[in-house]
Amino acid sequence: MNIKDSHRLSLHQSGPMRSRRSISDIVAVVLLIVIAIAAAVIIYMWLSGLIGSVHTSTSATQVKLEITGANVTYITSKGYNVTAYLYNPLGSPSTSITMGELEFTNGTVICTSSTSTLTVAPSTITPGGTAIVTFLCKASQPPAGTPVEIVLFTSEGVQVTYTATVTVS
């Protein structure tokens, strides 16, 4: 038997050596599939924000501040006197108000607290706590009964709105 004949025999060989090679090929393919699926799941979780959001402390989606009532009064020669009553539900983080706006219901800004005085008592609204926000701003007199929106912004960037009607005194 020469070298060529022995090589031909090894190609057509059956038995324990050939079956071991087949099993290791199958194990390798299964492992590659498992690794690919695990990598796909990790990439999906990372892109969808499940992994990244674990490391943030307070996100805007956690703030659930509510305006429970409000008054908007136009005082001749003084301008708008805006008062809003806030409630921060349990489970929501402590927050504070950084700015207030008064808008017509079509979104046109009447005035902002940056051009007026913004008072928040208490300044930090704790979970389960309440606060009163007031600000005074100058603008032209609207007709009594005009609907307006009070828009307040928290330190986390959350915008809270409430619709009220203007009274004139």
C-alpha positions, 0 to 999 in steps of 0.5 A: 500500500502506498501513500496515495492509497492510505490517504484515500482510505482516511477520506472514506473512513468511518468509525469512532474518529469520524463520529467524534469529529461530527459531534465537535462540529455540532457543538461548535455550531451550537456554541456560535449560535448561542454566542450570537443570540447573547450578543444580539440581546445585549445590543438590543438592551443597550440600544433600547436604553434598558442598560443605560437607564440603570445608571441615571439618578433622576430622570424626567420621566420619574417626576410626576408633579401635578398642578391641582388648582390655579388662579389667574387674576388681572389687576389693573395697573399691576398685571397678571397675578398667577397662583398655582397649587402643586402636589408631588405624589409619593414615589416621585423625586424631590423637585423644584420650580425654575420658571413659570409662564402664562400662555394663551391656549394657542401657545402664545406666551403672555409673560414669563417668570424671568420678567417677573417675580417667581415665588415657590413655597417651599422651594423644594417640593418633596414626595407627598408634599405640596407647594404654592407658586406665585408670580406677577407679570405685566401684559395687556388686559385680556377680556374676563373669562379668557382661558389661559395656561399656566406652564411651570418648569421643574429643575429636571426639565419637566413641563407641567401645565394647567388651564384656568380662566382670567378674572379681572379685578 
